[in-house]
Amino acid sequence: MMKPIPNTDRRVVNIFESVFTPIQSNGKPDGEVLQLNDDKPLGSGFFIYKMEPGAVTVPHKHSGDEEFLIIQGDLRDHDGVEYRPGDLVWLRDGTVHNSTTKNGCLIAVYALEPDF
């Protein structure tokens, strides 16, 4: 029979009820992050990224491939490509871009390195 998982080996939060950590890029506010694995730098591995309505990200270059899933809201890249809930996106290592959101968004992200 399997033993219960110890509390030290599991973290559970609700993304709609949790406190996110504000981040900055080049000294400017650049969204908020919710990340459970504190063994990795903030903004790397798997995390939830939140942008408030009207937010614009700082232009950045990806250090490693990045994958993300739009959970809710809207997101638009600088080249006009729009993402909506349910869109699963992959951006190649070295991609340079910035994004905007009209109504705000929540995004599940996997990235090897932080972009900020």
Secondary structure, 3 states (H helix, E strand, C coil): CCCCCCHHHCCCCCCCCCCCEEEEECCEEEEEEECCCCCCCCCCEEEEEEECCCCECCCEECCCCEEEEEEEECEEECCCCEECCCCEEEECCCCEECEECCCCEEEEEEECCCCC
